[in-house]
Amino acid sequence: MRGIEPDGYLAMTMDEVITFYVALDFSCKFFVSGAGDAYREHFITTQLGNEEDFEEVRTSYLQQATFIMKDLEANYAIVHERFKRSMEKLATYEVE
C-alpha cells in the first residue's frame, strides 16, 4: 500500500485490493460457520464477554465487511471476477 492519498483514500494495488477482498470474505465465512460457533464458545468461556457481546461484535463486523465488499465489487468489477476464478481453481485442487 502506498498510503493515504490527498483525497483521503487509501492507495492500493489491484493485488492488494484482491487480497483484502479475500480476507474479508474468509473472515465473514469464519463468523457464520462452525468455526465461528467454536469461537463464540471460546469468547464466552474465556470471559471476553457474554453471548450478547459476541453477537454484537459479529453483527457489527459482518455489516461493515459486507458494506466494504459491496463497494469493492462496485468499484472494481474485476475483483469479483478474479476472486470467483480463484475459488473455482481451489475447488478443483487435488492434494497429491
KELOFI-143705 format. One record per atom (N, C-alpha, C): x, z, y. Coordinates in steps of 0.05 Angstrom, whole numbers, plus 5000, padded with zeros to 4 digits. Each point is the difference from the previous one (the first is absolute). Layout:
N
(pt (X Z Y))
...
END
This chain:
96
(pt (5017 5000 4977))
(pt (4983 5000 5023))
(pt (5018 5000 5025))
(pt (4991 4985 5019))
(pt (5015 4997 5025))
(pt (4993 5021 5021))
(pt (4979 5015 4996))
(pt (4993 5020 5020))
(pt (4975 4993 5014))
(pt (4994 5016 5020))
(pt (4975 4997 5016))
(pt (5005 4978 5021))
(pt (4982 4981 5001))
(pt (5001 4979 5021))
(pt (4989 5011 5026))
(pt (5005 4987 5023))
(pt (4990 5009 5026))
(pt (4970 5003 5001))
(pt (4985 4985 4984))
(pt (4971 5002 5000))
(pt (4990 5022 4982))
(pt (5018 5016 4988))
(pt (4993 5023 4984))
(pt (4997 4994 4971))
(pt (5004 4976 4991))
(pt (4997 4993 4972))
(pt (5027 5003 4985))
(pt (4998 5007 4975))
(pt (5024 5002 4983))
(pt (5007 4972 4991))
(pt (5025 4992 5004))
(pt (5009 4974 4991))
(pt (5009 5002 4971))
(pt (4988 4983 4983))
(pt (5007 5000 4971))
(pt (5004 4972 4991))
(pt (5018 4996 4980))
(pt (5002 4974 4988))
(pt (4977 4997 4980))
(pt (4995 4975 4991))
(pt (4979 4995 4981))
(pt (5004 5016 4974))
(pt (5025 5002 4991))
(pt (5005 5016 4976))
(pt (4993 5030 5004))
(pt (5006 5010 5024))
(pt (4993 5028 5006))
(pt (4970 5004 5001))
(pt (4986 4980 5011))
(pt (4970 5002 5002))
(pt (4989 5000 4971))
(pt (5010 4983 4983))
(pt (4990 4999 4972))
(pt (5007 5025 4986))
(pt (5024 5011 5003))
(pt (5007 5025 4988))
(pt (4982 5023 5009))
(pt (4994 5001 5025))
(pt (4983 5020 5012))
(pt (4972 4997 4988))
(pt (4990 4976 4998))
(pt (4973 4995 4989))
(pt (4999 5009 4971))
(pt (5020 4993 4984))
(pt (5001 5008 4972))
(pt (5001 5030 4998))
(pt (5015 5014 5016))
(pt (5002 5029 4999))
(pt (4973 5013 5007))
(pt (4986 4989 5020))
(pt (4973 5010 5006))
(pt (4981 4995 4977))
(pt (5000 4976 4989))
(pt (4983 4994 4977))
(pt (5005 5019 4977))
(pt (5025 5004 4993))
(pt (5008 5018 4978))
(pt (4990 5028 5005))
(pt (5005 5010 5024))
(pt (4992 5028 5006))
(pt (4970 5004 5000))
(pt (4985 4979 5009))
(pt (4971 5002 4998))
(pt (4991 5001 4971))
(pt (5012 4983 4983))
(pt (4993 5000 4972))
(pt (5007 5027 4987))
(pt (5022 5012 5009))
(pt (5008 5026 4990))
(pt (4978 5021 5005))
(pt (4990 5000 5025))
(pt (4980 5020 5007))
(pt (4973 4997 4985))
(pt (4994 4976 4992))
(pt (4974 4996 4986))
(pt (5002 4997 4970))
(pt (5024 5006 4989))
(pt (5004 4998 4971))
(pt (5003 5027 4988))
(pt (5006 5000 4974))
(pt (5005 5025 4986))
(pt (5024 5015 5012))
(pt (5019 4986 5011))
(pt (5023 5013 5012))
(pt (4991 5016 5025))
(pt (4981 4989 5014))
(pt (4989 5014 5023))
(pt (4986 5026 4992))
(pt (4986 4998 4977))
(pt (4986 5024 4990))
(pt (5021 5021 4992))
(pt (5022 4991 4987))
(pt (5021 5019 4993))
(pt (5013 5012 5025))
(pt (5003 4984 5020))
(pt (5011 5011 5025))
(pt (4981 5020 5013))
(pt (4974 4995 4998))
(pt (4980 5019 5011))
(pt (5004 5027 4987))
(pt (5003 5000 4973))
(pt (5004 5025 4985))
(pt (5026 5014 5009))
(pt (5021 4984 5003))
(pt (5026 5011 5010))
(pt (4997 5012 5028))
(pt (4986 4985 5017))
(pt (4995 5009 5028))
(pt (4986 5027 5001))
(pt (4981 5003 4982))
(pt (4984 5025 5000))
(pt (5016 5023 4986))
(pt (5012 4994 4977))
(pt (5013 5021 4985))
(pt (5025 5010 5014))
(pt (5013 4984 5016))
(pt (5024 5009 5015))
(pt (4992 5011 5027))
(pt (4975 5003 5005))
(pt (4989 5012 5024))
(pt (5007 4985 5026))
(pt (5003 4974 4997))
(pt (5004 4984 5024))
(pt (4974 4998 5016))
(pt (4978 5005 4986))
(pt (4973 4999 5012))
(pt (4979 5001 4979))
(pt (4975 4999 5008))
(pt (4978 5000 4981))
(pt (4989 4972 4996))
(pt (4979 4998 4985))
(pt (4987 4974 4994))
(pt (4992 4986 5025))
(pt (4988 5015 5018))
(pt (4991 4988 5025))
(pt (5023 4989 5017))
(pt (5022 5014 5001))
(pt (5024 4991 5014))
(pt (5011 4974 4988))
(pt (5001 5000 4973))
(pt (5010 4976 4987))
(pt (4982 4976 5006))
(pt (4974 5003 4998))
(pt (4981 4978 5005))
(pt (5003 4990 5029))
(pt (5005 5019 5019))
(pt (5003 4992 5028))
(pt (5026 4983 5003))
(pt (5021 5009 4987))
(pt (5026 4985 5002))
(pt (4996 4972 4987))
(pt (4989 5000 4976))
(pt (4997 4974 4985))
(pt (4982 4981 5016))
(pt (4977 5010 5010))
(pt (4982 4982 5014))
(pt (5012 4989 5026))
(pt (5014 5018 5014))
(pt (5013 4991 5025))
(pt (5021 4979 4994))
(pt (5017 5005 4979))
(pt (5021 4981 4993))
(pt (4988 4974 4992))
(pt (4980 5000 4983))
(pt (4988 4975 4990))
(pt (4987 4984 5023))
(pt (4988 5014 5019))
(pt (4988 4986 5022))
(pt (5021 4987 5018))
(pt (5021 5014 5006))
(pt (5022 4990 5016))
(pt (5014 4976 4986))
(pt (5006 5004 4975))
(pt (5014 4979 4985))
(pt (4983 4975 4998))
(pt (4974 5003 4996))
(pt (4982 4977 4998))
(pt (4999 4985 5027))
(pt (4999 5015 5022))
(pt (5000 4988 5026))
(pt (5025 4984 5005))
(pt (5023 5011 4993))
(pt (5026 4986 5004))
(pt (5001 4976 4982))
(pt (4992 5003 4975))
(pt (5002 4977 4981))
(pt (4982 4977 5009))
(pt (4976 5006 5010))
(pt (4982 4979 5010))
(pt (5012 4986 5024))
(pt (5013 5016 5017))
(pt (5013 4988 5024))
(pt (5023 4982 4991))
(pt (5016 5009 4981))
(pt (5021 4983 4990))
(pt (4990 4974 4988))
(pt (4978 5003 4984))
(pt (4988 4976 4987))
(pt (4990 4980 5021))
(pt (4988 5011 5022))
(pt (4989 4983 5021))
(pt (5022 4986 5016))
(pt (5022 5015 5004))
(pt (5021 4989 5017))
(pt (5022 4985 4984))
(pt (5001 5006 4975))
(pt (5021 4988 4983))
(pt (4987 4991 4974))
(pt (4984 4978 5001))
(pt (4986 4991 4976))
(pt (5020 4995 4977))
(pt (5024 4993 5006))
(pt (5020 4995 4979))
(pt (5006 5025 4985))
(pt (4998 5024 5013))
(pt (5006 5025 4986))
(pt (4982 5003 4976))
(pt (4974 4996 5005))
(pt (4981 5004 4978))
(pt (5005 4980 4978))
(pt (5006 4975 5006))
(pt (5005 4980 4979))
(pt (5025 5006 4985))
(pt (5022 5007 5013))
(pt (5025 5007 4987))
(pt (4996 5025 4982))
(pt (4985 5019 5010))
(pt (4995 5024 4985))
(pt (4984 4993 4974))
(pt (4979 4984 5003))
(pt (4985 4992 4976))
(pt (5017 4986 4980))
(pt (5018 4982 5009))
(pt (5017 4985 4981))
(pt (5019 5020 4987))
(pt (5011 5019 5014))
(pt (5018 5020 4989))
(pt (4986 5017 4979))
(pt (4975 5008 5005))
(pt (4985 5016 4981))
(pt (4993 4983 4975))
(pt (4995 4975 5003))
(pt (4995 4982 4977))
(pt (5025 4998 4982))
(pt (5023 4998 5013))
(pt (5025 4999 4985))
(pt (5005 5026 4985))
(pt (4995 5022 5013))
(pt (5003 5026 4986))
(pt (4981 5003 4977))
(pt (4976 4990 5003))
(pt (4980 5003 4978))
(pt (5008 4984 4975))
(pt (5016 4980 5003))
(pt (5008 4984 4977))
(pt (5029 5006 4991))
(pt (5013 5020 5013))
(pt (5027 5007 4993))
(pt (5001 5014 4973))
(pt (5018 4991 4983))
(pt (5003 5012 4974))
(pt (5027 5013 4997))
(pt (5001 5025 4991))
(pt (5024 5014 4996))
(pt (5012 4992 4973))
(pt (5025 4994 5000))
(pt (5013 4992 4974))
(pt (5009 5024 4984))
END
